[in-house]
Amino acid sequence: MISTRSDTLVGVVVLFETLSLCYGNTDIEKEFLEIRKNLKRQEMEIKELRRENRKLRADVNKLTAEMDNLKNVDDFISARDDLIKDKNISRTIEKTQTTKKSALDDPKSNMDLTRNTRIGTEPVAFYAYMSAPEPNPSIDHTLVFDVAKTNLGGGYNEYSGMFSAPSSGVYVFSWTIHTGSHGQNRFIIYVNHDEVDYTFGETDNNEHDYDSDSGTMVVSLNTHDNVYIRSAAASSTYVVSYASNNLKTTFSGWKIN
């Protein structure tokens, strides 16, 4: 009788331990499954980060290529300006040599040679305007007057907006800048890196309210001195200019001596 009870108790204990072990194994399996789930999620996140990293690298390479292209454009413009200057100098030298040869061949032309030498070889003058509005120019933005109606002497560059003096002398410069509605424009007229003159435009909050500001200056320039117009601050409105009517923002200059 006692032996039967003992066997029963032993069986109960063994059953309890077996159930406990099974329950513990179930918890461990759940933990393993959760760990595998987390590892898989992290692996997917790593793959996504790698993909984004490749995309960022591609964007950086693209920006680098664009910067190199911009540098090539600047180099092209600089080379073009130098070529124009050299061409003007060569043209002046050739014209002078031809005139002198003509004077030697014909003594009657000596008087004309003296008069032409005193007056000068070639006039220098330009007049240009912007063919379209310039929306909200940023600070240190050079205005480009892309339509050159007059460019005697080839000193004005319609791609950079800059005038480079073909020869030394006294020059007059004039400009007119139209300001759009609801804002302000501030511009400085530079000779090389020196601020020489200043213009300011401001409009009220009325719709279709425009402002027109003009200026004139007389300066003495050396050969290859540069004159240009650049914004003194970020504009809160746009520069108005239209090629199809008389509302044009203009820049002009001419040599007087």
PyMOL commands that set and color helices and strands:
alter all, ss='L'
color gray80, all
select helices_A, chain A and resi 2-105+107-119
alter helices_A, ss='H'
color red, helices_A
select strands_A, chain A and resi 125-129+147-152+156-157+162-164+169-179+184-191+194-202+211-221+226-231+239-240+250-255
alter strands_A, ss='S'
color yellow, strands_A
deselect
rebuild
show_as cartoon
